[in-house]
Amino acid sequence: MELLSPLSLIFIFACIFLALFITQNLSNPHKSLKNLPPGPWKLPLLGNIHQFVGALPHQTLRNLANKFGPLMHLQLGETSHIIVSSADIAKEVMKTHDAIFANRPHLIASKFFVYDSSDIVFSPYGKTWRQLKKICVSELLHAKHAQSLRCIREEEVAKLVRNVCAHEGSIVNLTKEIESVMNAIIARASNGKRCKDQESFISTMEQMLQLLGGFSIADFYPSIKVLPFLTGMKSKLEKAQRENDNILENMVKDHKKKNMNRQKFLASFNHSH
């Protein structure tokens, strides 16, 4: 039996995608009109996605902002985006009206990596988010705790400097090196020490950041529930989540073991005295 050509497969996928999109939108044919900022012309189904093909995203956004102004509307798939490129308007959004804009988009990657968007970054604004913020401010971000991690930061930065000096005269990818330092600091700060899974933890973190910040067609068409399966994104995310969960589980076990040993030592010390 003759196999389907790549062109035939693309055509079949496009037909399935179009049918699913139309089916999902038939249930809501009268979408509410909004007073949106100006923006470039849109294609059916794609919206403005086509304008980012073959160009760097930040350059495309700069060129569009020069044409349509500091407050601009883009339609990426079926999701609307308001693009702000003015410091004054950004201040209005981030400071004056921060509660209105506090919610984060529900990305397919955040569902897996941060347990259905339940962390402080992707959690919807509300009681849970305010409680998470309070814990972060009081337990993680206060000056005393930051100062206690100073030795870790100094050691990792010194390691970076030595590595750069060792490659004098050669090309060094500083972006990659600095990312590696930041991930190493986070890994050591979260575990309290260097652990056996540190390299795996850093590698998994880098993979998670790639998937979170990368292009996923499923995020632009959230109403089409089968897209994560069709694109293979769901299997990648599940695999990365399993690896991350195993590493975190080992870290928790190490902390429990360390606490048990400390309690045994204190008990034996008190008993001997």
ROFI-785036 format. One record per residue: x, y, z of N, C-alpha, C, O in turn; residue in one letter. Coordinates in steps of 0.02 Angstrom, whole numbers, padded with zeros to 5 digits, always signed. Atoms other than C-alpha are relative to their C-alpha. Example, Ala and Ser with C-alpha at 12.3 -4.5 7.8 and 13.67 -1.06 7.14 Angstrom:
+00045-00059+00000+00615-00225+00390+00045+00060+00000+00097+00059+00033A
-00042-00059-00003+00684-00053+00357-00039+00055+00037-00014+00110+00045S
REM end
This chain:
+00042-00059+00000+00000+00000+00000+00044+00063+00000+00092+00068+00039M
-00040-00060+00006+00068+00171-00050-00011+00045+00060-00068+00058+00081E
+00004-00045-00058+00108+00286+00096-00020+00070-00022-00006+00091-00078L
+00020-00068+00015+00036+00460+00105+00061+00046-00002+00107+00039+00039L
-00055-00048+00006+00153+00600+00050-00006+00052+00056-00060+00062+00083S
+00004-00053-00052+00199+00739+00174-00051+00054-00017-00084+00080+00028P
+00049-00050+00020+00093+00860+00072-00071-00022+00014-00114+00018+00035L
+00066+00027-00014-00057+00746+00088-00016+00001+00074-00072+00016+00095S
+00009+00000-00072-00032+00732+00275-00014+00071+00026-00057+00081+00069L
+00012-00070-00019-00022+00922+00292-00071+00021-00019-00105+00055+00019I
+00067-00017+00023-00182+00939+00190-00054-00031+00045-00103+00002+00063F
+00048+00034-00043-00273+00810+00297-00002+00033+00069-00056+00044+00097I
-00003-00034-00065-00213+00894+00458-00035+00067-00003-00071+00085+00044F
+00032-00065+00007-00270+01064+00393-00076-00007-00002-00112+00034+00027A
+00072+00011+00004-00442+00994+00351-00030-00017+00068-00083+00008+00087C
+00023+00018-00067-00460+00915+00523-00001+00061+00046-00048+00072+00083I
-00006-00060-00041-00401+01076+00606-00057+00049-00015-00087+00076+00031F
+00053-00046+00020-00525+01181+00506-00068-00024+00024-00109+00015+00048L
+00065+00028-00021-00670+01063+00543-00010+00007+00075-00064+00024+00099A
+00005-00006-00073-00631+01062+00729-00012+00072+00021-00051+00085+00067L
+00007-00071-00018-00615+01251+00735-00071+00025-00013-00100+00060+00028F
+00068-00021+00017-00781+01278+00646-00050-00030+00049-00097+00003+00071I
+00046+00034-00046-00867+01149+00757+00000+00033+00069-00053+00043+00099T
-00005-00031-00066-00802+01231+00916-00033+00069+00002-00059+00089+00053Q
+00025-00068+00001-00858+01404+00860-00073+00005-00020-00103+00058-00014N
+00071-00003+00017-01032+01356+00799-00043+00010+00062-00098+00037+00058L
+00038-00006-00062-01088+01350+00981-00004+00072+00024-00045+00088+00067S
-00001-00070-00021-01048+01535+00999+00008+00045-00061+00060+00078-00069N
-00007-00037+00063-01084+01620+00831-00001+00075+00008+00023+00111-00036P
+00007-00072-00009-01119+01793+00904+00048+00023+00056+00027+00034+00113H
-00049-00023-00049-00960+01846+00991-00009+00075+00013-00022+00114-00032K
+00011-00070-00018-00971+02009+01085+00053+00045-00032+00112+00028-00033S
-00045-00048+00029-00895+02159+00999+00033+00040+00055+00000+00058+00104L
-00036-00036-00051-00762+02250+01098+00031+00063-00031+00047+00065-00090K
-00033-00061+00022-00690+02424+01087+00075-00010+00006+00105+00009+00057N
-00070+00020-00003-00515+02364+01046+00045+00054-00030+00023+00093-00072L
-00049-00046+00030-00358+02466+01008+00012-00018-00074-00007-00073-00095P
-00014+00016+00070-00301+02477+00826+00050-00056-00007+00088-00070+00040P
-00047+00054+00012-00203+02335+00749+00001-00018-00074-00040+00007-00112G
-00006+00018+00071-00150+02257+00584-00058-00045-00023-00094-00072+00018P
+00053+00041+00027-00268+02164+00468+00012-00073+00018+00068-00095+00029W
-00003+00070-00023-00307+01983+00511-00023-00048-00055-00065-00031-00096K
+00022+00054+00044-00323+01821+00414-00051-00043+00037-00049-00048+00098L
+00046+00048-00032-00467+01700+00447+00039-00057+00033+00089-00080+00005P
-00030+00054-00039-00420+01568+00577+00068+00019+00030+00078+00009+00090L
-00068-00014-00024-00239+01629+00591+00004+00065+00039+00044+00072+00084L
-00006-00066-00031-00271+01809+00643+00063+00034-00024+00073+00044-00084G
-00063-00033+00018-00100+01894+00648+00061-00045+00006+00117-00021+00004N
-00057+00047-00007+00007+01737+00669+00047+00005-00059+00108+00001-00051I
-00041+00001+00060+00067+01749+00489+00052+00057+00000+00103+00051-00034H
-00047-00056+00000+00154+01915+00526+00063-00013+00041+00110+00027+00039Q
-00059+00018-00040+00277+01829+00644+00042-00054-00033+00093-00075-00006F
-00037+00052+00035+00335+01700+00517+00063+00030-00032+00059+00079-00068V
-00062-00022+00032+00517+01720+00466+00031+00063+00029+00074+00092-00003G
-00028-00061-00030+00555+01866+00583+00005-00010+00076-00030-00051+00105A
-00006+00003-00072+00611+01893+00762-00061+00035+00031-00079+00090+00010L
+00062-00027-00028+00455+01924+00872+00007+00072+00025-00037+00113+00012P
-00006-00067-00028+00523+02079+00960+00008+00053-00055-00015+00110-00047H
-00006-00048+00056+00569+02161+00794-00067+00010-00034-00083+00066-00054Q
+00067-00006+00029+00397+02122+00723-00044+00045+00042-00080+00088+00015T
+00040-00041-00045+00314+02198+00876+00021+00073-00002-00022+00118+00000L
-00024-00069+00005+00424+02353+00864-00025+00033-00063-00049+00090-00062R
+00023-00028+00063+00381+02379+00681-00075+00013+00000-00097+00064-00026N
+00073-00009-00003+00195+02355+00712-00019+00058+00046-00064+00096+00032L
+00014-00055-00047+00198+02473+00862+00015+00068-00031-00021+00116-00018A
-00016-00063+00034+00282+02608+00756-00056+00020-00047-00067+00080-00060N
+00053-00015+00048+00136+02593+00635-00068+00011+00034-00106+00054+00013K
+00067-00002-00030-00014+02566+00751-00003+00033+00068-00057+00041+00096F
+00001-00037-00063+00039+02654+00910+00021-00041+00060+00032-00101+00055G
-00026+00034-00060+00092+02612+01089-00050-00048+00032-00031-00087+00075P
+00050+00047-00025-00071+02521+01126-00032-00034-00061-00067-00001-00100L
+00017+00033+00062-00108+02389+00995-00034-00067+00014-00019-00100+00064M
+00034+00064-00007-00221+02238+00972+00024-00049-00053+00028-00032-00112H
-00018+00054+00046-00162+02074+00895-00044-00060+00014-00059-00076+00072L
+00040+00061-00005-00267+01920+00862+00045-00058-00020+00061-00066-00079Q
-00042+00058+00014-00160+01762+00875-00043-00062+00008-00058-00084+00063L
+00048+00054-00001-00271+01617+00827-00067+00026+00023-00096+00071-00008G
+00064-00023-00027-00428+01636+00931+00009+00041+00065-00041+00056+00098E
-00013-00037-00061-00345+01731+01074+00020+00072-00016+00059+00084-00062T
-00016-00071+00008-00336+01921+01087+00057+00020+00045+00062-00003+00102S
-00056-00026-00038-00180+02011+01145+00003+00075-00007-00002+00102-00062H
-00011-00072+00000-00157+02193+01194+00075+00012+00011+00102-00008+00063I
-00072-00012-00002+00022+02249+01160+00013+00071+00023-00011+00119-00008I
-00017-00065-00028+00090+02393+01265+00074+00013-00012+00116-00027+00008V
-00070-00017+00014+00251+02478+01206+00018+00070+00024+00066+00100+00000S
-00014-00066-00029+00244+02640+01306+00010-00007+00075-00027-00043+00108S
-00015+00004-00072+00320+02663+01479-00058+00028+00041-00074+00001+00094A
+00055-00030-00037+00177+02775+01534-00061-00046+00003-00092-00053+00056D
+00057+00046+00001+00042+02652+01479+00016-00063+00040-00028-00089+00075I
-00020+00059-00039+00140+02507+01553-00007+00014+00075-00026-00031+00113A
+00009-00018-00070+00140+02600+01720-00073-00002+00021-00089-00024+00076K
+00071+00004-00013-00048+02617+01709-00023-00072+00009-00064-00087+00053E
+00019+00071-00002-00064+02430+01678+00028-00035+00061-00007-00071+00096V
-00036+00038-00052+00065+02367+01803-00008+00028+00070+00000-00009+00119M
+00003-00031-00066+00038+02491+01945-00068+00027+00017-00098+00008+00068K
+00063-00033-00015-00119+02596+01935-00059-00048-00002-00102-00048+00042T
+00056+00047+00009-00236+02459+01871+00025-00073+00004+00002-00116-00034H
-00031+00066-00003-00133+02307+01923-00049-00056+00017-00042-00112-00008D
+00048+00052-00019-00280+02213+02000-00041-00024-00060-00060-00083-00064A
+00040+00019+00059-00375+02216+01835+00040-00046-00046+00012-00092-00076I
-00042+00038+00046-00228+02145+01739+00042-00053+00035+00091-00077+00007F
-00041+00046-00040-00164+02027+01874-00002-00072-00025+00046-00109-00014A
+00006+00069+00023-00226+01865+01795+00050-00016-00055+00068+00028-00095N
-00048+00023+00050-00106+01764+01688-00036-00045-00050-00087-00075-00034R
+00031+00045+00049-00146+01669+01528+00007-00073+00022+00057-00091+00053P
-00002+00071-00018-00186+01485+01551+00034-00038-00057+00003-00056-00106H
-00039+00035+00051-00048+01399+01451-00002-00075+00012-00008-00098+00069L
+00001+00073-00005-00046+01214+01414+00060-00024+00042+00054-00073+00079I
-00059+00021-00038+00131+01202+01487-00008+00013+00074+00016-00027+00115A
+00008-00016-00071+00082+01285+01651-00046-00050+00035-00042-00060+00095S
+00045+00050-00028-00053+01153+01676+00040-00059+00028+00021-00089+00078K
-00040+00058-00020+00082+01019+01691+00055+00020+00050+00063-00013+00101F
-00059-00016-00038+00233+01108+01764-00015+00031+00068+00022+00020+00116F
+00016-00032-00065+00148+01208+01902-00068-00023+00024-00105+00014+00056V
+00058+00034-00028+00006+01088+01938-00065+00039-00009-00096+00064+00038Y
+00061-00033+00022-00139+01163+01844-00001+00074+00020-00050+00100+00046D
-00007-00073-00010-00076+01343+01860-00015+00021+00072-00050+00070+00084S
+00015-00014-00070-00080+01340+02050+00057+00036+00036+00054+00045+00097S
-00055-00035-00032+00085+01431+02081-00011+00075-00001-00062+00098-00026D
+00009-00072-00005+00111+01617+02112+00004+00034-00067-00025+00088-00076I
-00008-00032+00066+00157+01653+01930-00063-00005-00041-00085+00044-00071V
+00057+00011+00044+00006+01577+01843-00067-00007+00036-00119-00012+00004F
+00063+00005-00037-00123+01566+01982-00044+00061-00012-00018+00117-00014S
+00044-00057+00011-00277+01675+01950-00002+00044+00062+00006+00021+00119P
+00001-00048-00055-00290+01832+02056-00059-00015+00046-00116-00023+00023Y
+00053+00014-00048-00388+01800+02214+00030-00016+00068+00088+00001+00082G
-00022+00015-00068-00374+01735+02393+00062-00044+00000+00109-00032+00038K
-00057+00046+00002-00254+01593+02349+00063+00037-00021+00116+00028+00009T
-00058-00037+00025-00139+01708+02250+00027+00047+00054+00087+00053+00063W
-00022-00047-00052-00135+01837+02391+00035-00037+00057+00083-00011+00086R
-00032+00039-00052-00091+01700+02516+00070-00023-00023+00117-00022+00017Q
-00065+00020+00027+00050+01637+02403+00049+00059+00001+00107+00050+00018L
-00042-00060-00001+00117+01814+02387+00024+00015+00070+00082+00033+00081K
-00017-00013-00069+00113+01836+02575+00055-00047+00024+00102-00026+00059K
-00051+00049-00020+00213+01675+02601+00067+00016-00033+00119+00012+00000I
-00062-00015+00035+00341+01724+02469+00035+00061+00031+00096+00060+00040C
-00029-00061-00029+00367+01897+02544+00029-00014+00069+00083+00010+00085V
-00022+00011-00069+00381+01834+02723+00053-00054+00008+00094-00051+00054S
-00045+00058-00009+00478+01672+02695+00057-00004-00050+00110-00031-00034E
-00050+00010+00053+00576+01685+02532+00036+00064-00020+00096+00062-00033L
-00028-00061+00030+00604+01865+02478+00023+00052+00050+00046+00106+00030L
-00021-00051-00048+00643+01954+02641+00077+00003+00003+00111-00044-00017H
-00072-00014+00003+00818+02027+02666+00042-00052+00036+00096-00070+00012A
-00040+00048-00039+00877+01904+02798+00010-00065-00038+00065-00093-00038K
-00005+00063+00038+00839+01751+02691+00045+00010-00062+00086-00033-00078H
-00041-00014+00059+00917+01831+02536+00074+00004+00020+00117-00020-00017A
-00069-00006-00024+01074+01870+02637+00028-00069+00018+00088-00081+00008Q
-00024+00067-00018+01084+01690+02699+00022-00041-00060+00061-00089-00053S
-00019+00036+00062+01101+01631+02518+00057+00034-00037+00074+00016-00093L
-00053-00039+00034+01241+01754+02479+00060-00045-00018+00088-00037-00072R
-00058+00042+00014+01377+01622+02491-00011-00044-00062+00036-00056-00100C
+00016+00041+00060+01289+01514+02360+00008+00042-00063+00037+00019-00112I
-00006-00044+00058+01277+01661+02240+00073+00016-00015+00094+00015-00073R
-00071-00017+00011+01459+01708+02266+00039-00060-00028+00080-00051-00073E
-00035+00060+00025+01520+01529+02239-00015-00014-00073+00030-00029-00112E
+00019+00015+00070+01422+01506+02077+00026+00054-00048+00046+00038-00104E
-00026-00054+00042+01473+01677+02008+00076-00007-00008+00102+00003-00062V
-00073+00010+00004+01656+01642+02051+00016-00058-00047+00066-00056-00083A
-00008+00057+00045+01639+01476+01960-00007+00022-00073+00030+00000-00117K
+00010-00027+00068+01574+01570+01807+00061+00039-00022+00083+00031-00079L
-00058-00041+00017+01720+01693+01812+00060-00045-00017+00095-00032-00065V
-00055+00045+00013+01846+01551+01823-00009-00036-00067+00040-00046-00104R
+00014+00035+00063+01762+01462+01677+00014+00045-00060+00042+00024-00110N
-00013-00048+00054+01768+01619+01568+00075+00012-00008+00100+00015-00064V
-00073-00011+00003+01952+01649+01614+00036-00060-00031+00085-00051-00066C
-00032+00060+00027+01994+01469+01569-00007-00005-00075+00031-00041-00107A
+00011+00001+00073+01927+01499+01393+00021+00066-00032-00009+00088-00081H
-00024-00063+00027+02023+01659+01362+00022-00008-00072+00058-00055-00089E
-00016+00004+00071+02039+01692+01176-00050-00040-00040-00047-00039-00102G
+00051+00039+00034+01892+01578+01136-00068+00035+00005-00078+00079+00047S
+00068-00027-00002+01711+01619+01100-00039-00034+00056-00042-00095+00061I
+00040+00026-00056+01602+01600+01255-00072+00025-00007-00084+00084-00017V
+00071-00017+00003+01412+01596+01250-00021+00023+00070-00041-00017+00112N
+00014-00026-00066+01381+01711+01398-00074-00010+00020-00089-00020+00078L
+00071+00011-00015+01192+01694+01384-00011-00068+00030-00045-00075+00081T
+00007+00068-00025+01203+01507+01408+00033-00008+00068+00006-00041+00113K
-00036+00006-00063+01332+01523+01547-00037+00033+00058-00041+00005+00113E
+00037-00035-00053+01230+01651+01645-00064-00037+00017-00082-00041+00076I
+00059+00041-00013+01073+01545+01625+00018-00060+00044-00019-00078+00090E
-00023+00058-00039+01171+01397+01693+00014+00020+00073-00003-00017+00119S
-00014-00024-00067+01229+01500+01843-00065+00013+00039-00071-00006+00097V
+00064-00015-00032+01053+01560+01881-00036-00064+00020-00063-00069+00076M
+00033+00064-00015+00983+01383+01872+00036-00037+00057+00004-00068+00099N
-00038+00032-00053+01124+01318+01983-00015+00032+00068-00021-00002+00118A
+00016-00036-00062+01087+01453+02114-00069-00020+00025-00079-00033+00084I
+00068+00020-00019+00902+01409+02111-00001-00071+00027-00034-00086+00077I
-00002+00070-00022+00940+01223+02126+00029-00007+00070+00002-00044+00111A
-00031+00004-00066+01056+01247+02275-00041+00035+00054-00045+00011+00110R
+00041-00036-00049+00942+01374+02360-00062-00041+00019-00082-00040+00077A
+00061+00039-00015+00790+01260+02345+00015-00063+00039-00027-00087+00077S
-00016+00062-00034+00882+01107+02409+00044+00011+00062+00051-00034+00103N
-00043-00015-00058+00998+01192+02534+00071-00023-00007+00114-00005+00034G
-00068+00025+00010+01152+01107+02464+00004-00029-00071-00046-00034-00106K
-00007+00037+00062+01223+01022+02311-00028-00071+00010-00012-00104+00060R
+00030+00066-00008+01124+00862+02283+00018-00043-00060+00042-00019-00111C
-00018+00047+00054+01147+00707+02176-00039+00013-00064-00016-00004-00118K
+00042-00012+00059+01007+00762+02060+00005+00072-00026-00037+00094-00065D
-00003-00071+00019+01067+00942+02038+00005+00010-00075-00030+00051-00103Q
-00008-00008+00072+01124+00921+01858-00065-00017-00037-00084+00017-00084E
+00064+00019+00030+00962+00832+01814-00053+00053+00013-00094+00068-00031S
+00048-00053-00017+00862+00966+01904+00010+00061-00044-00039+00089-00069F
-00015-00058+00043+00950+01106+01807-00021-00014-00072-00050+00029-00105I
+00018+00018+00068+00925+01013+01643-00076+00000-00009-00102+00023-00060S
+00073+00001+00003+00740+00987+01681-00029+00070+00002-00077+00086-00033T
+00022-00070-00004+00719+01170+01729+00008+00035-00067-00036+00071-00089M
-00012-00030+00065+00796+01224+01564-00050-00025-00052-00074+00014-00093E
+00049+00028+00046+00682+01107+01469-00070+00029+00013-00106+00044-00034Q
+00065-00029-00018+00529+01172+01563-00006+00072-00024-00058+00092-00050M
+00001-00070+00023+00576+01353+01526-00007+00004-00075-00041+00049-00101L
+00006+00002+00073+00596+01309+01343-00072-00013-00022-00098+00021-00066Q
+00068+00017+00018+00424+01230+01335-00050+00054+00020-00099+00067-00015L
+00044-00054-00023+00344+01370+01436+00004+00061-00046-00046+00094-00060L
-00010-00060+00041+00419+01507+01327-00003-00012-00074+00000+00035-00113G
+00000+00016+00071+00411+01416+01162-00069+00008-00033-00118+00023+00001G
+00062-00006+00039+00279+01419+01026-00041-00064+00006-00016-00119-00007F
+00046+00057-00004+00130+01305+01056-00066+00020-00033-00101+00064-00008S
+00061-00017+00036-00013+01311+00931-00062-00012+00043-00114+00020+00032I
+00057+00015-00043-00128+01238+01065-00018+00059+00044-00077+00067+00061A
+00015-00058-00041-00113+01399+01168-00039+00053-00039-00074+00094-00010D
+00036-00049+00041-00181+01500+01022-00071-00023-00019-00112+00016-00042F
+00067+00027+00014-00332+01385+01000-00023-00042+00060-00030-00103+00053Y
+00016+00038-00061-00381+01336+01179-00066-00038-00004-00076-00086+00034P
+00065+00034+00003-00558+01284+01128+00005-00068-00035-00040-00109-00029S
-00009+00064+00035-00490+01142+01020+00041-00046+00045+00102-00044+00045I
-00032+00038-00054-00451+01016+01157+00047-00055-00025+00090-00078+00013K
-00042+00055+00025-00369+00885+01044+00067+00024-00027+00110-00018-00042V
-00062-00025+00029-00230+00999+00982+00063-00022+00037+00112-00040+00005L
-00060+00024-00035-00106+00955+01122+00018-00072-00018+00077-00090-00018P
-00013+00069+00020-00125+00772+01070+00027-00003-00071+00075-00039-00085F
-00019+00002+00071-00111+00805+00882+00071+00027-00011+00107+00002-00054L
-00065-00031+00009+00044+00914+00900+00056-00036+00037+00115-00023+00026T
-00051+00035-00039+00133+00797+01021+00023+00038+00061+00067+00014+00098G
-00020-00041-00057+00148+00935+01151-00017-00033+00066+00021-00028+00114M
+00022+00031-00063+00052+00838+01284+00049-00053+00023+00065-00057+00083K
-00047+00053-00019+00172+00690+01281+00067+00029+00023+00097+00003+00070S
-00062-00033-00021+00325+00806+01293-00007+00029+00070+00037+00022+00112K
+00012-00031-00065+00249+00898+01440-00007-00052+00055+00019-00043+00110L
+00008+00053-00050+00199+00739+01531+00067-00032+00018+00080-00047+00076E
-00066+00029-00011+00375+00667+01510+00042+00046+00044+00074+00023+00092K
-00038-00048-00039+00456+00826+01577-00027+00006+00071+00011+00013+00119A
+00031-00004-00066+00332+00832+01722+00020-00060+00043+00035-00052+00102Q
-00019+00060-00038+00371+00652+01773+00072+00005+00025+00087-00011+00082R
-00071-00008-00020+00558+00688+01774+00007+00050+00056+00044+00038+00104E
-00003-00052-00051+00533+00846+01876-00029-00024+00066-00001-00010+00120N
+00031+00026-00061+00418+00760+02000+00046-00049+00036+00050-00048+00098D
-00047+00048-00030+00545+00621+02029+00057+00035+00036+00076+00016+00091N
-00055-00037-00030+00683+00746+02064-00023+00036+00064+00011+00034+00115I
+00027-00035-00059+00575+00849+02183-00016-00049+00056-00006-00033+00115L
+00014+00051-00051+00521+00690+02272+00064-00021+00036+00064-00030+00097E
-00065+00017-00031+00704+00644+02301+00024+00056+00046+00052+00042+00099N
-00021-00056-00043+00738+00819+02369-00039+00000+00065-00010+00012+00118M
+00042+00002-00060+00592+00804+02491+00024-00056+00046+00028-00047+00107V
-00025+00057-00040+00657+00633+02548+00066+00018+00034+00077-00001+00092K
-00064-00021-00029+00831+00707+02575-00011+00046+00059+00023+00040+00111D
+00015-00046-00055+00759+00847+02682-00029-00037+00060-00010-00023+00117H
+00029+00039-00055+00656+00723+02785+00054-00041+00035+00054-00046+00096K
-00054+00040-00029+00808+00612+02810+00046+00044+00043+00067+00024+00097K
-00044-00046-00037+00914+00761+02864-00033+00022+00065+00001+00025+00117K
+00036-00020-00061+00780+00817+02989-00003-00057+00050+00004-00046+00110N
+00002+00058-00045+00765+00640+03060+00068-00011+00033+00071-00025+00093M
-00067+00008-00028+00954+00628+03083+00014+00053+00053+00046+00040+00104N
-00010-00054-00048+00955+00797+03170-00038-00014+00065-00012-00004+00119R
+00040+00016-00059+00815+00743+03287+00031-00057+00040+00031-00055+00102Q
-00033+00056-00035+00905+00579+03327+00062+00024+00038+00075+00003+00094K
-00060-00025-00032+01065+00673+03364-00018+00040+00063+00013+00032+00116F
+00021-00041-00058+00975+00797+03479-00027-00044+00056-00014-00032+00115L
+00027+00045-00051+00883+00655+03566+00055-00036+00036+00053-00042+00098A
-00055+00036-00031+01044+00558+03597+00043+00047+00043+00068+00028+00096S
-00040-00050-00037+01134+00717+03653-00035+00017+00066-00003+00020+00118F
+00038-00016-00061+00996+00761+03778-00001-00059+00048+00002-00050+00108N
+00001+00059-00042+00991+00582+03840+00067-00010+00035+00068-00029+00094H
-00066+00008-00030+01180+00578+03871+00015+00052+00052+00057+00042+00095S
-00010-00053-00049+01169+00740+03969-00057+00003+00050-00056+00045+00096H
REM end
